[in-house]
Amino acid sequence: MFYHQTSKWRRRLRPGFTLIEMLVVLAIIAIMASSGAYFLAPKSAAVRQSSAIMGGIFQNARTAAVLKGAPTKILILDNAADPEKHHRYVVSVFWDETSASWQPLDRGVYLPDQVFFDPNQSWVVADSQSSPAMATFEWASTMGGMGGTAKSWYTFQFEPNGVMASSEAQIVLAAGRSLNPGEDPQLDDLKVAGFWMNRFGTPHYFDSKEGLIR
């Protein structure tokens, strides 16, 4: 009898996990996984939110072009010396006949933190030719502490009748992080969202890399 009890206790003391221990471990893993999802989700959600914001900016600029009977532009700053605004600061302008200059429609907006305009995946179609978005427009602004010095901007234009100056455009935003002044942000090509827009200014949204037209 004594031998039987000793063997029974030995069997109980064998190394291994009990059912309760396994449940505790699984609970910890579930908590860690949910915590990871919590910290990762905001980036993708912020990119999608930014896509909706940008689409609204385009629609407002189109409406303003019709109401004012004047061309409007959506400008996205290209100034690597200012990491806070570089590829993040967006402002709409219109052509003012009185001053013969481009004047702001609004005070501009910043895309959410760690979300940037992606010029490498954005493009326009003009004269049946597709070309990457290029920061070729020079404009001086006193808003946002820029001091009225001319800066380079990516630009998308609506004509007074509400159609785009280009026949098509794709606007892509991506999650990323700013690097040192003078450098472009480091982007995550897997966390993208944006929209394709036809000549008549109707946005068609996508929220993943698979939705890119090109």
Secondary structure as UniProt FT lines:
FT   HELIX           2..12
FT   HELIX           19..68
FT   STRAND          72..78
FT   TURN            80..81
FT   TURN            83..88
FT   STRAND          89..96
FT   TURN            97..100
FT   STRAND          101..104
FT   STRAND          109..110
FT   TURN            113..114
FT   STRAND          115..117
FT   TURN            119..121
FT   STRAND          123..126
FT   TURN            127..128
FT   STRAND          129..132
FT   STRAND          137..140
FT   HELIX           143..145
FT   TURN            147..148
FT   STRAND          150..158
FT   TURN            160..161
FT   STRAND          168..177
FT   TURN            181..182
FT   STRAND          186..198
FT   TURN            199..200
FT   STRAND          203..206
FT   HELIX           209..211
//
